[in-house]
Amino acid sequence: MKFHLAQVNIAQARAPMDSPVMAGFANALDEINALAEQSRGFVWRLKTAAGNATEIRAYDDPRIVFNLSVWESVEALKEYVYRSMHRSFFARRAEWFDKMAGTHLALWWIPAGAIPEVADAKARLEHLSQHGESPRAFTFRRLFGPGETTA
């Protein structure tokens, strides 16, 4: 069976998305999302009809931005995040987002062709927060392969 990598990350915006504080982020979002979609190994991303996920309310706090995507491999996701124009965008995150105290990124394997749901992604973040890294939810710091199980 072939697997793909699902990733969820959340961030707490410093202000509402339509505020001047968030303008640099909001104005670059279409370009960054298009870059993701054109990147090697990209499979899918959560978005509304507007083309992004900033209007999706996965949490009660309207300032929490929720990002969910699927990639062919860890390497493909890393290449996009750390070796594309996204890197400079990512480096500016402190301008737009408050530092989150809790877990804000989770990775996990899904069968190729599956699309992760928001509720499952939230559960993966929670699991990672409560139990640490495992095949159920992990980060770039400790990778697990598809089909790995914990002892």
BADREN-66250 format. One line per 10 residues: number of its first residue (from 0); their letters; for each residue x, y, z of N, C-alpha, C, O. Coordinates in steps of 0.05 Angstrom, whole numbers. Example, Ala and Ser with C-alpha at 12.3 -4.5 7.8 and 13.67 -1.06 7.14 Angstrom:
BEGIN
0	AS	264,-114,156,246,-90,156,264,-66,156,285,-66,169; 257,-45,142,273,-21,143,258,1,157,268,23,161
! end
This chain:
BEGIN
0	MKFHLAQVNI	17,-24,0,0,0,0,18,25,0,38,26,14; 10,45,-16,25,70,-17,13,90,3,-11,90,8; 31,106,15,22,126,35,31,154,27,50,157,12; 16,173,37,23,201,34,25,213,62,15,202,81; 39,236,64,43,250,89,22,272,92,20,290,76; 7,271,114,-12,292,121,3,311,141,18,301,157; -3,336,139,9,355,158,-13,375,166,-29,384,149; -13,382,191,-30,403,201,-12,422,217,5,414,232; -17,448,213,-4,468,230,-24,490,236,-40,497,219; -22,500,260,-39,522,268,-22,545,278,1,541,287
10	AQARAPMDSP	-33,569,277,-19,592,287,-40,612,296,-62,614,285; -32,627,317,-51,647,327,-43,675,316,-22,686,323; -60,685,299,-55,711,287,-54,733,308,-68,732,328; -38,753,304,-35,775,323,-59,794,322,-63,810,340; -74,792,300,-97,810,296,-116,796,276,-109,776,263; -140,807,272,-157,796,251,-144,797,224,-127,815,219; -151,779,207,-138,776,181,-140,801,164,-122,806,147; -161,817,167,-164,841,150,-151,866,163,-156,888,153; -136,862,184,-123,885,197,-97,892,184,-85,875,170; -87,917,187,-61,924,176,-38,907,187,-19,902,172
20	VMAGFANALD	-40,897,211,-19,880,223,-15,854,206,7,845,203; -37,844,195,-36,819,180,-34,823,150,-33,803,135; -32,848,141,-32,853,112,-9,839,97,-14,829,75; 15,839,108,37,826,94,32,796,90,39,785,69; 20,784,110,13,755,108,-9,751,88,-7,735,69; -31,766,92,-55,763,75,-48,768,45,-58,755,28; -32,789,40,-26,796,13,-8,776,-1,-8,774,-26; 7,760,14,25,740,2,13,712,0,24,694,-12; -10,709,13,-22,682,16,-28,668,-11,-22,645,-14; -39,683,-30,-45,670,-56,-20,660,-70,-20,638,-81
30	EINALAEQSR	1,676,-68,26,668,-81,39,644,-67,49,626,-80; 38,644,-41,50,621,-26,34,596,-30,45,574,-33; 7,598,-30,-10,575,-35,-6,564,-64,-5,540,-68; -3,582,-83,2,574,-111,29,559,-112,32,539,-127; 49,570,-98,75,557,-97,73,529,-86,85,510,-97; 58,525,-65,54,498,-54,42,480,-74,51,458,-79; 20,489,-87,6,472,-106,23,465,-131,19,444,-143; 43,481,-137,61,475,-160,86,460,-151,102,452,-168; 89,456,-125,113,443,-115,113,413,-120,92,400,-120; 137,402,-124,141,373,-128,130,359,-103,138,366,-81
40	GFVWRLKTAA	113,339,-107,104,323,-85,78,334,-71,68,321,-53; 69,357,-80,44,367,-68,20,350,-78,19,342,-101; 1,344,-60,-22,327,-66,-48,343,-63,-64,344,-81; -52,356,-40,-77,369,-34,-74,388,-11,-56,385,6; -91,409,-9,-92,426,14,-121,435,19,-137,437,1; -127,439,44,-153,448,53,-156,477,45,-138,494,50; -179,484,32,-184,511,24,-213,516,20,-229,497,16; -222,541,22,-249,548,16,-251,556,-14,-231,555,-28; -274,565,-22,-278,574,-49,-260,599,-55,-253,604,-78; -252,613,-34,-235,636,-37,-206,628,-43,-189,645,-50
50	GNATEIRAYD	-200,602,-40,-173,592,-47,-154,590,-24,-130,582,-28; -163,596,1,-145,592,24,-161,582,47,-185,577,45; -148,578,70,-161,566,93,-165,586,116,-173,577,138; -160,611,111,-161,630,133,-189,634,144,-192,643,167; -210,628,129,-237,631,138,-247,605,152,-269,606,163; -232,584,152,-241,559,165,-236,562,195,-214,568,204; -257,557,210,-257,559,239,-256,532,251,-276,520,258; -232,521,255,-228,495,267,-229,497,298,-233,477,312; -225,521,308,-225,526,337,-243,550,343,-250,565,325; -251,553,368,-268,575,376,-255,602,372,-268,622,365
60	DPRIVFNLSV	-229,603,376,-214,628,373,-212,635,343,-199,621,328; -225,657,334,-224,664,306,-196,672,295,-192,674,271; -177,676,314,-151,684,305,-133,660,299,-110,663,290; -142,635,305,-126,612,299,-129,604,270,-151,598,260; -107,606,256,-105,599,227,-98,569,226,-79,560,238; -114,555,210,-112,526,208,-102,518,180,-115,526,160; -80,503,178,-69,495,153,-67,464,152,-56,452,170; -79,452,132,-79,423,130,-72,416,101,-85,426,82; -53,399,97,-45,391,70,-34,363,69,-29,350,89; -31,353,44,-21,326,40,1,327,19,0,342,-1
70	WESVEALKEY	22,312,25,46,311,8,54,282,2,47,264,17; 69,278,-19,77,251,-27,98,240,-7,100,216,-4; 113,258,6,135,249,23,143,271,42,137,294,39; 158,263,63,170,282,81,189,300,66,189,325,71; 205,289,48,224,305,33,211,326,16,220,349,15; 188,320,4,174,340,-12,164,362,5,166,386,-3; 152,356,28,143,377,46,166,394,56,164,419,57; 188,382,64,211,397,74,222,415,52,230,438,57; 223,405,27,233,422,5,216,447,2,227,469,-1; 190,444,3,172,467,1,176,486,25,179,510,21
80	VYRSMHRSFF	176,475,49,176,492,73,203,507,76,204,530,82; 225,492,72,251,503,79,269,510,56,290,523,60; 262,502,31,280,508,8,267,522,-15,278,524,-37; 244,533,-10,230,548,-31,226,577,-20,236,584,1; 213,593,-36,206,620,-27,191,620,-1,191,640,14; 177,598,5,162,596,30,181,601,54,172,611,75; 206,594,52,225,597,74,226,626,84,225,631,108; 228,645,65,229,673,74,202,682,85,202,699,104; 181,672,75,154,678,86,152,666,114,143,680,133; 161,642,118,161,628,144,179,643,164,172,645,188
90	ARRAEWFDKM	201,654,155,219,668,173,207,693,184,216,703,205; 186,704,171,173,728,180,149,723,198,134,742,205; 145,698,206,120,691,221,116,707,246,93,712,254; 137,715,260,134,731,285,121,758,280,110,770,299; 122,768,255,109,793,249,78,790,251,64,809,257; 69,766,245,40,762,241,27,744,262,3,745,266; 43,727,275,32,707,293,45,708,320,70,712,323; 29,704,341,39,701,368,52,674,372,43,654,359; 72,672,389,84,646,395,63,629,410,52,638,430; 58,605,401,39,588,414,52,571,435,74,561,431
100	AGTHLALWWI	39,568,457,49,553,480,48,523,474,65,508,482; 27,514,460,22,486,456,33,476,429,47,490,415; 25,451,424,33,438,399,19,452,375,-5,458,376; 35,458,355,24,472,332,29,459,305,20,469,284; 43,436,305,48,421,281,46,391,286,56,382,307; 34,377,268,33,348,270,34,336,242,23,347,223; 49,314,239,51,299,214,42,271,219,44,261,242; 30,258,199,22,230,201,18,219,173,13,234,154; 19,193,171,16,179,145,-13,172,141,-27,163,159; -22,175,116,-49,166,108,-47,150,82,-27,153,67
110	PAGAIPEVAD	-66,133,77,-65,118,51,-66,138,28,-82,157,29; -51,133,7,-51,150,-16,-80,152,-26,-94,131,-28; -89,176,-33,-116,180,-43,-135,189,-21,-157,199,-27; -128,185,5,-145,193,27,-141,223,31,-120,235,26; -163,236,41,-162,264,48,-167,267,78,-188,257,87; -149,279,93,-153,281,122,-176,301,128,-181,320,113; -189,296,150,-211,314,159,-201,332,181,-182,325,195; -213,355,184,-206,375,204,-206,362,232,-187,366,247; -227,347,238,-229,335,265,-206,316,270,-195,315,293; -198,300,251,-176,282,254,-150,297,258,-133,290,275
120	AKARLEHLSQ	-146,318,243,-122,335,245,-120,347,273,-98,347,285; -142,357,283,-142,368,311,-136,346,331,-121,351,350; -146,322,327,-141,300,345,-111,292,344,-100,285,365; -99,294,321,-70,288,319,-54,308,334,-35,301,348; -61,334,332,-47,354,348,-50,349,378,-31,351,393; -74,342,386,-79,337,414,-64,312,424,-52,312,445; -64,291,407,-49,267,415,-19,273,418,-7,264,437; -8,288,399,20,295,401,26,311,426,46,307,439; 8,329,432,11,346,456,10,329,482,26,334,500; -7,310,483,-11,293,507,9,270,509,17,263,532
130	HGESPRAFTF	17,258,487,33,234,488,60,236,475,76,216,477; 67,258,463,93,260,449,92,246,422,72,236,413; 115,246,410,117,236,382,115,206,381,126,191,397; 99,197,361,94,169,356,85,167,327,81,187,314; 81,142,317,72,140,290,44,153,285,38,160,263; 29,157,307,2,170,304,5,200,298,-11,211,283; 25,212,309,30,241,305,59,247,312,68,241,334; 73,260,294,101,266,298,108,293,285,91,306,273; 133,300,288,143,325,276,168,319,260,177,296,258; 180,339,249,205,336,234,228,327,252,248,315,243
140	RRLFGPGETT	226,332,278,247,324,297,250,294,300,272,284,303; 227,280,299,228,251,302,209,238,282,185,237,287; 219,230,259,203,220,238,197,190,241,214,175,252; 174,182,233,166,154,232,159,147,203,149,164,189; 164,123,196,157,114,169,128,104,167,116,98,188; 117,103,143,90,92,140,89,63,151,107,47,146; 68,57,166,65,30,176,80,24,202,77,2,213; 96,43,212,110,38,237,90,38,260,70,52,259; 96,23,280,80,22,304,97,26,328,122,22,327; 85,34,350,100,37,374,101,11,389,83,-6,387
150	A	123,7,404,126,-19,419,108,-19,443,108,-38,458
! end
